[in-house]
Amino acid sequence: MEGRPTLRAQWLGKHLRDLRDAARLKLTDAAEHIQRDSATVSRFERGLTPPRTPDVLELLNLYGVDDPVLRDGLEDLSREIWRKGWWDGYKQHMAVQIIDAAWLESRTERLRDFSTLVLPGLLQTPEYAEAIMRAADPDTPEERVQSRIEFRMRRQQVLTQDEPLPYRSILDEATVHRAVGGAEVMRAQLQHLLDASDHPNVTIRVLPFATGAPASPEGAFALFTMAEPFSDVAQINTEGGAIYLETPEAERFDEAYTRLEQEALSAEDSRAFIKSRMEQLE
């Protein structure tokens, strides 16, 4: 696997490194056990070269890992790194961090996010998404724009699949007021929010300006609740791409989200707020 390491590969490598350290073993010990050189094992641990499943299982044996949840989780992850997902067909036009987000959405048990400038990708219409993309980079080739829109719409299927993802989204009032793409596009987008909130697994709430300073002055973020043996993850988007933080670093975002929920309008009042904004755009 070439290029920037995926989050999956980094996770597996970090777990293997931590387990080796806990077993008080050196790189040379691990390399000798699986009949590879130390540089290869180092690349495993840094996520640069994801190991194959047999190597992972042998390393777990060497490290004395007998917890079935941990063993099964890491074995499954080692297979998943090499398994093709639907997102792999979009690698040509997507940054690896965006691919990571799609993978996380497919694996998480619950997703919560807070949006400040634009609506979250899982709730965008194609027209709204296109307006955002073209505003960010007017010179993006048409093929790339359409591929990114298609990718974003494909991600949204986690909300309507047979076992839909539980999703809670808090929208800063600015995201509802900003007429992205013009009045017609924004009206359709707001209607889409109302339609999405009809699904029992989706909760959309608005954080009004009247609450004052938000509990997350740093801006937007997302929280992924992961199944064992993996820790929960916070995602923060920056100009340089997405940053992923695991527990315990992610805990402060969980605390911030709790405070945001205390300040946001109820789901019912949020629907009324969105309807009122739609009337203003007529």
Secondary structure in CASP SS format (residue, H / E / C, confidence):
PFRMAT SS
TARGET T0000
AUTHOR 0000-0000-0000
METHOD secondary structure of the structure
MODEL  1
M C 1.00
E C 1.00
G C 1.00
R C 1.00
P C 1.00
T C 1.00
L H 1.00
R H 1.00
A H 1.00
Q H 1.00
W H 1.00
L H 1.00
G H 1.00
K H 1.00
H H 1.00
L H 1.00
R H 1.00
D H 1.00
L H 1.00
R H 1.00
D H 1.00
A H 1.00
A C 1.00
R C 1.00
L C 1.00
K C 1.00
L H 1.00
T H 1.00
D H 1.00
A H 1.00
A H 1.00
E H 1.00
H H 1.00
I C 1.00
Q C 1.00
R C 1.00
D C 1.00
S H 1.00
A H 1.00
T H 1.00
V H 1.00
S H 1.00
R H 1.00
F H 1.00
E H 1.00
R C 1.00
G C 1.00
L C 1.00
T C 1.00
P C 1.00
P C 1.00
R C 1.00
T H 1.00
P H 1.00
D H 1.00
V H 1.00
L H 1.00
E H 1.00
L H 1.00
L H 1.00
N H 1.00
L H 1.00
Y C 1.00
G C 1.00
V C 1.00
D C 1.00
D C 1.00
P H 1.00
V H 1.00
L H 1.00
R H 1.00
D H 1.00
G H 1.00
L H 1.00
E H 1.00
D H 1.00
L H 1.00
S H 1.00
R H 1.00
E H 1.00
I H 1.00
W H 1.00
R C 1.00
K C 1.00
G C 1.00
W H 1.00
W H 1.00
D H 1.00
G H 1.00
Y H 1.00
K H 1.00
Q H 1.00
H H 1.00
M C 1.00
A C 1.00
V H 1.00
Q H 1.00
I H 1.00
I H 1.00
D H 1.00
A H 1.00
A H 1.00
W H 1.00
L H 1.00
E H 1.00
S H 1.00
R H 1.00
T C 1.00
E C 1.00
R E 1.00
L E 1.00
R E 1.00
D E 1.00
F E 1.00
S E 1.00
T C 1.00
L C 1.00
V C 1.00
L C 1.00
P C 1.00
G H 1.00
L H 1.00
L H 1.00
Q C 1.00
T C 1.00
P H 1.00
E H 1.00
Y H 1.00
A H 1.00
E H 1.00
A H 1.00
I H 1.00
M H 1.00
R H 1.00
A H 1.00
A H 1.00
D C 1.00
P C 1.00
D C 1.00
T C 1.00
P C 1.00
E H 1.00
E H 1.00
R H 1.00
V H 1.00
Q H 1.00
S H 1.00
R H 1.00
I H 1.00
E H 1.00
F H 1.00
R H 1.00
M H 1.00
R H 1.00
R H 1.00
Q H 1.00
Q H 1.00
V H 1.00
L H 1.00
T C 1.00
Q C 1.00
D C 1.00
E C 1.00
P C 1.00
L C 1.00
P C 1.00
Y E 1.00
R E 1.00
S E 1.00
I E 1.00
L E 1.00
D E 1.00
E H 1.00
A H 1.00
T H 1.00
V H 1.00
H H 1.00
R C 1.00
A C 1.00
V C 1.00
G C 1.00
G C 1.00
A H 1.00
E H 1.00
V H 1.00
M H 1.00
R H 1.00
A H 1.00
Q H 1.00
L H 1.00
Q H 1.00
H H 1.00
L H 1.00
L H 1.00
D H 1.00
A H 1.00
S H 1.00
D C 1.00
H C 1.00
P C 1.00
N C 1.00
V E 1.00
T E 1.00
I E 1.00
R E 1.00
V E 1.00
L E 1.00
P C 1.00
F H 1.00
A H 1.00
T H 1.00
G C 1.00
A C 1.00
P C 1.00
A C 1.00
S C 1.00
P C 1.00
E C 1.00
G C 1.00
A C 1.00
F E 1.00
A E 1.00
L E 1.00
F E 1.00
T E 1.00
M C 1.00
A C 1.00
E C 1.00
P C 1.00
F C 1.00
S C 1.00
D C 1.00
V E 1.00
A E 1.00
Q E 1.00
I E 1.00
N E 1.00
T E 1.00
E C 1.00
G C 1.00
G E 1.00
A E 1.00
I E 1.00
Y E 1.00
L E 1.00
E E 1.00
T C 1.00
P C 1.00
E C 1.00
A C 1.00
E H 1.00
R H 1.00
F H 1.00
D H 1.00
E H 1.00
A H 1.00
Y H 1.00
T H 1.00
R H 1.00
L H 1.00
E H 1.00
Q H 1.00
E H 1.00
A C 1.00
L C 1.00
S C 1.00
A H 1.00
E H 1.00
D H 1.00
S H 1.00
R H 1.00
A H 1.00
F H 1.00
I H 1.00
K H 1.00
S H 1.00
R H 1.00
M H 1.00
E H 1.00
Q H 1.00
L C 1.00
E C 1.00
END
